[in-house]
Amino acid sequence: MMSIANPKYVSELNELAQRSTDSAQAYQRALEEVDSGKLAAFCKRRVQEREKLAGQLRVRVEQLGEAPEEGGTLAGTAEKVLGKAKSIVMDDEQAILSELIRVEGSLKDSFERYSQATTPELAQHEILGYYAEIAKTCSQLEELKADNAA
């Protein structure tokens, strides 16, 4: 298959897909730690959304004539191992929410950085749309944390 895209752009899309997978995995870990209720429902929706986002980005890479990279980032794999160790002491929702805010904030920063990169106009518009969704999720996490603290 012949590539029709700039290799740097494809690399960026692959990284965004991998970071989206990392985010889905963080929500999945949180889902395993919370009992039920509002936070569990929130995490379940975000697992599905982030997996879908990663899939959409991988499809875009395929459409550009390249093979998408599967899985998360190396840092995300390390986070997964660390997350399991943290879960022993992170049994309260405030700590879980703090970790999700950190992970989602990192994902938001990645999308913001790539939205400012030199990319095709259509792709830049698409990335900005994803960025807006992720920024909204960050705000929702902050609200959940504030509600939980009250």
Backbone bond lengths (Angstrom), bond angles and torsions (degrees), N, CA, C in turn:
res aa  C-N    CA-C-N  psi(-1)  N-CA   C-N-CA  omega(-1)  CA-C   N-CA-C  phi
1 M - - - 1.438 - - 1.521 108.74 -
2 M 1.315 116.07 130.14 1.453 120.35 -178.15 1.526 110.63 -90.18
3 S 1.307 116.22 131.95 1.455 121.09 -179.55 1.520 110.00 -74.91
4 I 1.336 115.28 139.54 1.463 120.67 177.72 1.525 111.04 -114.96
5 A 1.335 115.98 11.94 1.462 119.30 -175.20 1.522 111.65 -126.52
6 N 1.286 113.41 160.57 1.445 123.14 173.55 1.531 108.34 -63.12
7 P 1.346 118.38 127.30 1.466 120.77 -178.48 1.539 113.50 -57.66
8 K 1.330 116.78 -35.36 1.473 119.93 178.77 1.528 109.99 -64.77
9 Y 1.307 117.27 -41.69 1.459 121.81 179.31 1.530 110.87 -63.64
10 V 1.320 117.19 -44.17 1.466 121.51 178.04 1.523 109.84 -61.82
11 S 1.321 116.38 -42.49 1.463 121.02 178.18 1.533 110.53 -60.12
12 E 1.329 116.35 -42.38 1.467 120.79 178.96 1.526 111.03 -63.44
13 L 1.327 117.16 -43.89 1.463 120.20 178.28 1.526 110.96 -62.26
14 N 1.330 115.55 -41.83 1.469 118.87 177.63 1.526 110.86 -61.23
15 E 1.324 116.56 -41.77 1.464 118.88 -179.99 1.531 110.97 -65.26
16 L 1.317 117.55 -40.42 1.464 119.97 178.08 1.531 110.95 -63.15
17 A 1.323 116.28 -39.21 1.469 120.14 177.17 1.520 110.33 -63.15
18 Q 1.317 116.90 -43.78 1.460 120.68 -179.92 1.535 111.07 -65.65
19 R 1.312 117.08 -40.58 1.475 120.30 178.70 1.530 110.43 -67.21
20 S 1.318 116.93 -33.50 1.469 120.51 175.84 1.523 110.34 -66.29
21 T 1.321 116.43 -37.66 1.467 120.83 175.14 1.520 110.26 -64.51
22 D 1.333 117.31 -41.92 1.466 120.80 176.18 1.527 110.33 -56.52
23 S 1.327 115.76 -44.21 1.462 120.19 -179.42 1.531 110.68 -63.27
24 A 1.328 116.74 -44.43 1.471 120.23 178.12 1.521 110.55 -58.48
25 Q 1.319 116.57 -41.04 1.462 120.61 -179.89 1.527 111.59 -67.39
26 A 1.323 117.54 -35.66 1.469 120.67 177.63 1.527 109.99 -65.47
27 Y 1.325 116.49 -42.50 1.471 119.69 177.39 1.526 110.69 -64.74
28 Q 1.323 116.30 -37.27 1.469 119.78 178.70 1.531 110.36 -64.51
29 R 1.328 116.73 -43.21 1.476 119.95 177.32 1.520 110.49 -61.38
30 A 1.330 116.87 -42.12 1.470 120.62 179.18 1.522 110.22 -63.63
31 L 1.314 116.03 -40.30 1.466 120.90 179.84 1.524 110.91 -60.46
32 E 1.314 116.51 -34.70 1.467 121.10 178.51 1.527 112.08 -71.57
33 E 1.343 117.34 -19.64 1.461 121.63 -176.49 1.526 114.35 -96.82
34 V 1.331 117.18 -23.59 1.464 119.46 -177.73 1.518 110.04 -93.87
35 D 1.323 114.60 151.72 1.459 119.47 -177.09 1.524 111.67 -72.82
36 S 1.278 116.62 -65.10 1.456 121.38 -179.17 1.521 107.52 -169.40
37 G 1.273 115.62 -162.72 1.454 119.54 176.07 1.506 114.49 86.87
38 K 1.325 112.88 -156.92 1.461 121.42 -172.51 1.531 112.85 -60.39
39 L 1.332 117.36 -45.57 1.462 120.32 -178.25 1.526 111.20 -66.39
40 A 1.316 117.34 -40.70 1.467 120.24 179.23 1.530 110.57 -62.70
41 A 1.327 116.72 -44.47 1.469 120.23 178.88 1.523 110.40 -63.32
42 F 1.326 116.50 -40.71 1.461 121.73 178.54 1.530 110.44 -60.41
43 C 1.339 115.59 -48.37 1.470 120.57 -178.60 1.525 111.16 -63.54
44 K 1.313 117.14 -41.43 1.465 120.81 -179.57 1.526 110.96 -60.08
45 R 1.349 115.93 -44.25 1.476 119.68 178.03 1.524 111.11 -63.20
46 R 1.330 116.69 -40.67 1.461 119.96 -177.50 1.522 112.09 -70.42
47 V 1.321 118.31 -33.51 1.474 120.16 174.54 1.525 108.26 -57.55
48 Q 1.320 116.11 -49.30 1.470 120.63 -178.68 1.526 111.59 -63.40
49 E 1.335 116.58 -43.95 1.468 120.56 -179.76 1.521 112.28 -63.36
50 R 1.336 117.03 -44.77 1.462 119.37 -177.59 1.522 111.56 -70.81
51 E 1.335 117.90 -35.10 1.466 120.09 175.04 1.525 109.97 -64.81
52 K 1.324 116.51 -40.98 1.468 120.62 178.01 1.526 110.49 -63.93
53 L 1.325 116.57 -43.53 1.466 120.95 178.56 1.526 110.94 -60.34
54 A 1.323 116.51 -46.81 1.469 119.98 178.53 1.525 110.13 -59.06
55 G 1.323 116.49 -41.88 1.470 120.79 178.60 1.521 112.08 -63.07
56 Q 1.330 117.12 -42.06 1.466 120.71 179.36 1.526 111.16 -63.53
57 L 1.308 116.29 -40.35 1.464 119.80 179.20 1.529 110.80 -67.30
58 R 1.319 116.90 -37.98 1.470 120.03 178.09 1.533 111.24 -67.22
59 V 1.318 116.34 -36.94 1.471 120.04 176.19 1.527 109.29 -62.71
60 R 1.332 116.72 -41.32 1.468 120.68 179.00 1.532 110.10 -60.78
61 V 1.320 117.33 -41.15 1.469 121.01 177.89 1.532 109.41 -61.69
62 E 1.327 117.18 -43.75 1.473 120.83 178.25 1.523 110.86 -62.06
63 Q 1.333 117.02 -40.39 1.462 121.10 179.46 1.524 111.62 -63.59
64 L 1.316 115.70 -24.62 1.465 120.64 178.31 1.527 112.37 -87.17
65 G 1.331 115.72 3.49 1.458 119.91 175.23 1.512 115.36 88.37
66 E 1.320 116.87 16.47 1.464 121.14 -179.14 1.524 109.96 -119.24
67 A 1.309 115.28 161.94 1.460 120.89 176.10 1.529 108.39 -89.14
68 P 1.344 117.24 125.27 1.466 118.75 179.48 1.525 111.83 -72.65
69 E 1.309 115.03 149.37 1.460 120.79 175.72 1.521 107.85 -84.89
70 E 1.317 116.46 135.99 1.459 121.62 -177.78 1.511 110.90 -95.08
71 G 1.320 116.38 162.57 1.454 121.97 175.17 1.509 112.33 78.79
72 G 1.318 114.49 -170.21 1.452 121.45 -179.82 1.513 111.03 -97.74
73 T 1.312 115.17 -170.82 1.463 120.82 179.04 1.520 110.04 -82.10
74 L 1.303 116.04 164.96 1.460 120.95 175.34 1.528 109.67 -61.11
75 A 1.314 116.43 -40.69 1.470 120.40 177.68 1.530 109.89 -63.02
76 G 1.323 116.56 -38.04 1.462 120.59 178.26 1.515 112.19 -65.40
77 T 1.314 116.54 -36.48 1.466 120.56 176.36 1.519 110.32 -64.69
78 A 1.319 116.15 -42.44 1.469 120.07 176.96 1.527 109.94 -64.25
79 E 1.323 116.90 -40.10 1.469 121.13 177.61 1.526 110.52 -61.11
80 K 1.320 115.84 -38.19 1.464 120.50 -179.65 1.530 109.97 -61.43
81 V 1.322 116.44 -45.51 1.461 120.77 178.71 1.525 109.52 -65.58
82 L 1.326 116.59 -46.07 1.455 121.07 178.28 1.522 110.58 -62.54
83 G 1.324 116.10 -39.34 1.461 120.87 179.30 1.516 112.10 -59.58
84 K 1.324 117.05 -38.58 1.463 120.18 177.80 1.524 110.32 -64.74
85 A 1.319 117.18 -40.22 1.462 120.42 177.71 1.527 110.28 -68.03
86 K 1.327 116.71 -40.55 1.461 120.68 179.62 1.519 111.59 -64.75
87 S 1.323 117.29 -32.71 1.462 120.34 -174.88 1.524 112.00 -61.91
88 I 1.314 116.32 -22.58 1.461 119.95 177.78 1.536 109.78 -64.69
89 V 1.339 116.78 -37.60 1.452 120.16 -179.87 1.524 113.12 -102.56
90 M 1.309 117.25 -12.96 1.463 121.27 -179.19 1.518 110.56 -96.01
91 D 1.307 116.59 65.79 1.441 117.78 -177.77 1.525 112.53 -97.23
92 D 1.331 117.36 2.06 1.452 117.76 177.05 1.525 110.16 -107.40
93 E 1.303 115.23 152.72 1.462 120.93 -174.94 1.518 112.94 -65.94
94 Q 1.321 118.18 -30.63 1.469 120.36 178.96 1.530 110.31 -61.38
95 A 1.325 117.08 -44.08 1.462 120.96 179.50 1.525 110.49 -66.38
96 I 1.314 116.43 -40.47 1.471 120.74 178.27 1.522 109.65 -62.99
97 L 1.330 116.58 -45.58 1.466 120.08 179.14 1.523 111.35 -63.02
98 S 1.308 117.26 -39.54 1.473 120.26 177.27 1.523 110.84 -59.60
99 E 1.316 116.74 -42.91 1.464 120.79 179.50 1.533 110.94 -66.61
100 L 1.323 117.20 -41.88 1.468 120.27 178.47 1.523 110.88 -64.71
101 I 1.324 117.30 -38.55 1.464 120.71 177.41 1.528 109.97 -62.07
102 R 1.313 117.08 -40.60 1.466 120.94 179.20 1.529 111.13 -64.68
103 V 1.334 116.27 -47.19 1.472 120.85 -178.32 1.524 110.71 -65.43
104 E 1.325 116.51 -46.14 1.471 119.83 -178.13 1.525 110.56 -68.43
105 G 1.326 117.38 -34.81 1.463 120.58 176.43 1.520 111.41 -62.77
106 S 1.318 116.27 -38.86 1.458 121.20 177.61 1.532 110.60 -65.01
107 L 1.332 116.36 -40.87 1.466 120.38 177.62 1.527 109.89 -64.08
108 K 1.318 116.60 -43.50 1.469 121.33 178.69 1.526 110.26 -59.37
109 D 1.329 116.35 -45.00 1.472 120.53 179.32 1.525 111.44 -60.35
110 S 1.332 116.99 -39.45 1.470 120.83 178.68 1.519 110.90 -63.38
111 F 1.326 116.84 -45.22 1.467 119.65 179.95 1.522 110.78 -66.88
112 E 1.322 117.04 -37.21 1.462 119.87 178.02 1.526 110.50 -63.62
113 R 1.327 115.97 -44.63 1.471 120.93 179.93 1.539 110.28 -60.44
114 Y 1.332 116.92 -44.69 1.459 119.46 -178.60 1.518 112.70 -74.42
115 S 1.327 117.67 -24.20 1.463 119.08 176.91 1.523 110.48 -68.97
116 Q 1.318 116.43 -22.72 1.458 121.26 179.57 1.527 112.69 -94.32
117 A 1.323 116.53 -5.27 1.466 120.99 -179.98 1.523 109.78 -76.62
118 T 1.300 115.31 167.58 1.458 120.68 177.35 1.517 108.25 -79.71
119 T 1.322 114.67 101.21 1.456 120.91 179.70 1.519 108.34 -132.69
120 P 1.323 117.14 162.15 1.462 118.93 175.80 1.532 109.71 -56.37
121 E 1.335 116.74 145.74 1.465 121.72 -174.17 1.530 112.97 -55.90
122 L 1.311 117.59 -44.45 1.462 121.25 179.53 1.532 110.39 -61.16
123 A 1.307 116.38 -43.99 1.460 120.85 -179.79 1.522 110.61 -65.55
124 Q 1.314 116.69 -39.56 1.454 120.18 179.64 1.529 109.69 -62.56
125 H 1.311 117.44 -40.95 1.467 122.08 177.14 1.531 110.32 -62.61
126 E 1.316 116.18 -42.56 1.464 121.62 178.87 1.538 110.55 -63.03
127 I 1.318 117.34 -45.43 1.464 122.20 179.86 1.531 109.90 -62.48
128 L 1.331 117.63 -40.97 1.459 120.98 178.09 1.527 111.32 -62.78
129 G 1.320 117.23 -35.74 1.465 120.89 176.13 1.513 111.43 -63.95
130 Y 1.321 116.32 -44.71 1.469 120.41 176.82 1.526 110.27 -63.29
131 Y 1.323 115.87 -41.53 1.463 120.71 179.22 1.531 110.40 -57.82
132 A 1.325 117.23 -44.91 1.471 121.07 -179.63 1.527 111.14 -60.81
133 E 1.331 117.10 -41.06 1.472 121.14 177.99 1.534 110.70 -63.07
134 I 1.308 116.41 -43.31 1.466 121.15 -178.31 1.528 109.94 -68.55
135 A 1.328 117.49 -40.15 1.468 121.24 177.93 1.533 109.84 -61.89
136 K 1.326 117.29 -39.46 1.464 121.47 177.51 1.529 110.06 -63.03
137 T 1.324 116.83 -41.75 1.465 120.58 178.00 1.524 110.53 -62.49
138 C 1.328 117.57 -39.94 1.471 120.94 177.77 1.528 110.03 -59.19
139 S 1.316 116.65 -43.55 1.467 120.67 178.37 1.523 111.07 -63.78
140 Q 1.322 116.31 -41.46 1.461 120.17 179.06 1.526 111.31 -63.71
141 L 1.317 117.23 -38.69 1.458 121.00 177.23 1.530 110.75 -63.08
142 E 1.323 116.32 -42.65 1.463 120.38 178.15 1.534 110.23 -61.76
143 E 1.328 117.01 -41.31 1.458 121.24 178.12 1.537 110.96 -64.09
144 L 1.337 116.58 -43.41 1.467 120.12 177.66 1.521 110.68 -59.99
145 K 1.319 116.06 -42.20 1.465 120.25 -179.50 1.526 110.49 -64.37
146 A 1.340 116.90 -42.83 1.465 120.54 179.35 1.527 110.85 -65.08
147 D 1.342 116.94 -42.70 1.469 121.12 177.72 1.517 111.69 -63.04
148 N 1.317 115.33 -38.77 1.464 121.35 -178.44 1.530 111.11 -69.35
149 A 1.324 116.58 -31.74 1.459 121.07 -179.36 1.532 111.25 -74.71
150 A 1.325 115.69 -26.39 1.477 119.92 -176.27 1.511 112.59 -71.97
